[in-house]
Amino acid sequence: MATTADLRNGLVINFNHDLFQVIEFQHVKPGKGNAFVRTKLKSLTSGKVLDNTFSSGATISPVRVERHKFQFLYKDDVGFNFMNSETFDQVLIDEKLITNADLMKDGQEVEILINTETDAALLCELPPFVELVVTYSEPGLKGDTANSPKKAIEVETGARIMVPLFIEEGQKIKVDTRTYDYVERVKS
């Protein structure tokens, strides 16, 4: 058992008969009353985020997880297939366990959280940024530059992203996988 003093970002805990990952936490010591810890927890089964407050010193039950690097192979009717980069073992993961699956391309390296007690995959995370080729882009209107306008484009994985008007088909762009934001053009 652990206490709230052991909370940290990324920690997986067993809470309310479900597994949750700590997204953020904050220790609060008000001038009056007892200290407490505010947390944002993400359910690893449903993906929902909830706010919870623990009293300071409360016991929590952490779950031991390991992060392993896997390579995305292909998607079929059952789910997404990955291969462990070290052992070459293959694992099948349901789409709901993958954050932003529509930004993942073949051969993409990802990290998969695995529960060491049950050897079950809990969550698949893409790297913070990916480089994708623009496959479809509407033409930007000349002179339409007030208020930093954006247009919708489609990338090689099928995802739609809002980008500045100067982005054209065939260009490679860097995308933030957490927010779907355009970051920059990639020079080849």
Solvent accessible surface area in square Angstrom, and as a share of the most:
residue,aa,sasa,rsa
1,M,190,0.85
2,A,16,0.13
3,T,51,0.30
4,T,2,0.01
5,A,81,0.63
6,D,72,0.37
7,L,8,0.04
8,R,140,0.51
9,N,96,0.49
10,G,28,0.27
11,L,16,0.08
12,V,1,0.00
13,I,1,0.01
14,N,76,0.39
15,F,41,0.17
16,N,110,0.56
17,H,190,0.85
18,D,35,0.18
19,L,32,0.16
20,F,11,0.05
21,Q,16,0.07
22,V,2,0.01
23,I,70,0.36
24,E,90,0.40
25,F,66,0.28
26,Q,103,0.46
27,H,101,0.45
28,V,29,0.16
29,K,159,0.67
30,P,43,0.27
31,G,94,0.90
32,K,184,0.78
33,G,58,0.56
34,N,134,0.69
35,A,29,0.23
36,F,48,0.20
37,V,0,0.00
38,R,120,0.44
39,T,6,0.03
40,K,78,0.33
41,L,0,0.00
42,K,41,0.17
43,S,5,0.03
44,L,8,0.04
45,T,77,0.45
46,S,71,0.46
47,G,37,0.35
48,K,148,0.63
49,V,80,0.46
50,L,62,0.31
51,D,106,0.55
52,N,33,0.17
53,T,80,0.47
54,F,18,0.08
55,S,73,0.47
56,S,61,0.39
57,G,48,0.46
58,A,29,0.23
59,T,96,0.56
60,I,9,0.05
61,S,35,0.23
62,P,59,0.37
63,V,17,0.10
64,R,159,0.58
65,V,39,0.22
66,E,67,0.30
67,R,110,0.40
68,H,53,0.24
69,K,100,0.42
70,F,8,0.03
71,Q,64,0.28
72,F,9,0.04
73,L,50,0.25
74,Y,106,0.40
75,K,119,0.51
76,D,58,0.30
77,D,153,0.79
78,V,108,0.62
79,G,6,0.06
80,F,12,0.05
81,N,14,0.07
82,F,0,0.00
83,M,40,0.18
84,N,15,0.08
85,S,45,0.29
86,E,133,0.60
87,T,82,0.47
88,F,138,0.57
89,D,90,0.46
90,Q,118,0.52
91,V,46,0.27
92,L,84,0.42
93,I,3,0.01
94,D,71,0.37
95,E,88,0.40
96,K,150,0.63
97,L,31,0.15
98,I,11,0.06
99,T,43,0.25
100,N,43,0.22
101,A,13,0.10
102,D,64,0.33
103,L,0,0.00
104,M,12,0.05
105,K,64,0.27
106,D,106,0.55
107,G,39,0.37
108,Q,23,0.10
109,E,85,0.38
110,V,4,0.02
111,E,53,0.24
112,I,0,0.00
113,L,1,0.01
114,I,31,0.16
115,N,11,0.06
116,T,38,0.22
117,E,138,0.62
118,T,92,0.53
119,D,116,0.60
120,A,46,0.36
121,A,26,0.20
122,L,17,0.08
123,L,10,0.05
124,C,0,0.00
125,E,44,0.20
126,L,18,0.09
127,P,44,0.28
128,P,68,0.43
129,F,87,0.36
130,V,5,0.03
131,E,68,0.30
132,L,0,0.00
133,V,50,0.29
134,V,2,0.01
135,T,69,0.40
136,Y,104,0.40
137,S,15,0.10
138,E,74,0.33
139,P,122,0.77
140,G,35,0.34
141,L,129,0.64
142,K,203,0.86
143,G,72,0.70
144,D,62,0.32
145,T,101,0.59
146,A,75,0.58
147,N,148,0.76
148,S,91,0.58
149,P,37,0.23
150,K,111,0.47
151,K,18,0.07
152,A,25,0.19
153,I,0,0.00
154,E,57,0.25
155,V,1,0.01
156,E,75,0.34
157,T,36,0.21
158,G,41,0.40
159,A,3,0.02
160,R,129,0.47
161,I,4,0.02
162,M,102,0.46
163,V,0,0.00
164,P,27,0.17
165,L,40,0.20
166,F,103,0.43
167,I,0,0.00
168,E,108,0.48
169,E,101,0.45
170,G,57,0.55
171,Q,50,0.22
172,K,75,0.32
173,I,0,0.00
174,K,52,0.22
175,V,0,0.00
176,D,19,0.10
177,T,5,0.03
178,R,151,0.55
179,T,78,0.45
180,Y,66,0.25
181,D,82,0.42
182,Y,40,0.15
183,V,63,0.36
184,E,82,0.37
185,R,108,0.39
186,V,34,0.19
187,K,185,0.78
188,S,159,1.02
